[in-house]
Amino acid sequence: MMPGMTAVMMKSQLTNRLRVWRVDAGLSLEEVADLVGLDKGYLSRVERGEREPAPMTKVRMARRLGVPLRTLFEPEAIEE
């Protein structure tokens, strides 16, 4: 965990990055779910922070979406 970040802050930021990327890419939740081979309901729960994908699922998602893993899942420093 990054210094100064709580687990809740990290989880919120991680799920938010996936949602922000999807919206910026102009893709619906269903389109992303189809691209990465996951159930739309599961992906929705990931975006809401209710589920944490397994490490290999994260890698598969990033590869199928053609983005670096860090774009979707690695936290950035939070300014305080």
N, C-alpha and C positions, 0 to 999 in steps of 0.2 A: 504494500500500500504506500502511496506517496505521502511524504510528511505533511501533516496538517490537514489531511483529507480523512473524513470518516467513511466507514463502509457505505452508509446511506448516501453520502455525497457522490461517491464513486459510482454506485449502482444507478443513481439518478442520471448522472452524466453519461454513462455508457448507453443506457436505453435511449436517452435523448439523442445521442449521436446517430444511432441507427434510424430513428424517425426523421431527424433533420436531413440526413443523406437521402432517404427515400423521397421525401417531399421535394427537396431540391432537384432530384433526378426526374421529377414529374411522374413517378410511378405510384400506382395504387398498392395497397397492402396485398391484394390478390396477385398482382403482377409480380411483385417481389417474391411472394411465397412460391409461385409457379417457377420462377427463375432459379430459386435455390433448392427447390424440392422439399419444401416444408409445408405443413398445414397452415392455412391462413389464421386460424384461431391460435395456434401455437406462436406464430410470428407476432401476432397482436399482443399476446401475453409477454413476449420478450420485450417488445417496445414499451409496455407498461411497467416493466420491471418485476413482473410476477414469475417469470421463468428466466433461468440463466442457461444459455446454450452450452453444451459440452465444448471443450476446446477444439476438437476436430470439426464440430458443426460450425463453429466460428470461422475456421479456416475454409471450409467448403463454401460458406456463404460469401466470404470475401472473394474467393477465386471465381465463383460463378457470377458475381456482380462486377468482376473486373476492377476491384479496388484494393488498395493495401489493407491488411487486417487492421492496422492502427486507425484507419479512417472510420471504421465502424465500432471498434471495441476498446481501443486504448485511451485511457483518460488523459486529458490535458491538465496542466496546472490551473487551479482555480484562483483567481485574484481575490484577495480578501481586503 
